[in-house]
Amino acid sequence: MLKLNNLEMIDIIEYSKLNKDIRAKLDILIENEFGHIPIVKETEWAVPNWTIINYGSNDIQTFYNLILREIKIDGVKCKIGGVNNVITPHQFRGKGHSTETLSKTEYLIFEEFKCEYGILLCADSLIPFYERLNWYKINCPVYFNQSSGKKLWQANAMMLSKSNNIQPINIDLEGLPW
């Protein structure tokens, strides 16, 4: 547990060890936020390795999941931290909770888990938000696996780098997307 101040704490927990009530609450938030989006409904998704939850006054103010995986960037294997389902419930939006949580836990990707890059898949409207947090849009094909075979991601992908921003020619997630 990472303490932000007297009221807020960030809980970093293995996804497989989430309390069933918390997991159910997170699943409801995910469904409410993304369940109506066609690409979300039509895609098989990776199971996260970690969940990062920002609690304030014993309520979830924001959370996201983290997938750790080796992928191929321009044919070279790289360890990445894949960020997914960054969600702030409506009543907590506009107060900087997602910004604070992502900023305070960025060290997880690079220091704790020794990843070379962070990668996330996002909607057009979220690009400015992530750019303020040093993520940058990449303009290359991103491939991922599905039961029916290899697919091409049809929306945005962004990267986070500790040192040098690269512009890959292609990326293969080497598994389900997140």
N, C-alpha and C positions, 0 to 999 in steps of 0.2 A: 504494500500500500504506500503510495507516494502522497504526502500531505501537501496541498497547495496553500491552504490557510486554515483558519479555525473552522470553517464551514465546508470546505471542499477537499475531497480526497480522490486520487486516481487509483483504482484497483486494476492490477495487471494479473490476469488469471488465465491458466490454460483453459481453452474452450471446452475440452473434455471433462474438466472439473467444475464447470459452472453449476451452481445450484439449479435444480429443475424449475423453480419458480422464477428465478432471474432469467434463465434461458427462454422460458415461455413469454416473459415480458419483452425481452429483446426481439423474439420472433414476431410478436404483435407489432412492435414499432417498425420492424423491417417490412412486414406485410403492408402496413398502413402507408409507409413512405414509398415503397417500390413495387408493390404487388400489382398495380394497375398498368405498369409499363410493359409493353409487348416484349421487348428484348429480354427483360427480366423473367417474364413468365415462360418464355420459349427456351431458356438456357438452363443447362445443368451447371451447378455451381460447386466450387471446392468447399470442403469443410475447413473452417479456420483452425489455426493452431493456438491462437491467443485472442483474448478479448480484453479491451482496455475500456474501463468505465469510469467516467467522472461523476462522482456522487456529490450532491450538495443537499444539505438538510435531509439526508437519507433517501433522496430521490435521484433517479438517473437524469443527469443534465445533458450528457452526451456520451456516445460510445462509438467504438469502431472495432473491427476485427482485423487480425493480422495473419497472413498466410506466409510461411517460410518455405522457400522452394529454390531449387536450382532450375534456371531456365536457360534458353539459348538466346544470346544477343549477337547478331551477325555470326551465328554458328559457334560462338564461344560460350561455354557454360559459365554462368554467374549466379551467385547466391543473392536472392532478392527478398525483400519484405514487401508483400502485396497487401495494400490497405484496401479494405472494403467496408461497405455499410457504415460510413460515417453519418451518424444520425443524431440530431438534437431535437427532442420533442418540442412541439410548437410553443408551449408555454415558456421554454427556456431560450428560444432563438433570439438573436440580436444582442446577446450579452457576452459574446466572446468565448463561450465554453468550448466549442469545437476548435477554435484557433488555439486556445490555451492548452487543451488536451493534446492536440497533434504536435504542438511545439515542445511541450514538456516531455513527451514520450518519443520524440524523434531519435533520441539516443538509443532506444531499443533496437531500431533497425541497424544502426551503424556500429554502436559500441557493444551492446549486450549480445546481439545476435550475429554480429560481424558480417552484415550484408554489404554488398557492393552498391546496390541501388534500392530505392523504393519505387514501386510501380502501382498505379491505380488506374481504374477504368471509370470514366465519368461522363456526365451530360455536359452539353455546351454551356449551360448556365452556371456550372460550377467551376469552370476554368479560372475566372478571375479570383475566386476565393482561394484555390490551391496555389495560384501564381503568387499571391501575397505571402504564402508560406514556403516559398522557394521551390515549389514543384514547377516543372515546365512541360509544355505540350510536346509530344513527339509526333512526327509525321511519317510514319512507316507502317507497313502491314504488321499486324499483331495476330498471330495464329494461336489457337487453343484447341483442346480436345473436347469432343462430345461422343456419346455412344455411337452416333452415326458417322464419326470420323473427324478429321481435322477441319476446322472452320476458321474463317477470317472475321475478326472483331470489326463490327460496323460502326463503332462510335469512337469517342476520344480515349486516348491513353496518355498518361502523364508520368514523368519520372522525377525522382528526387536523388540528388547526388551529393555525396559528402565533399567532393573536391572538384571534379571536372564534369560539366554537362556535356553529354555525348548526344549525337543525333544518329541513332541506329538506322541501318538500312532495312532490317527486319528483326522481329522478335517472335520466338516460339515459347509460349508459356509452359510447354512440356506437361500439360495436364489441363484440368478444368479451370475455367477463369474464376476470378473472385470479385 
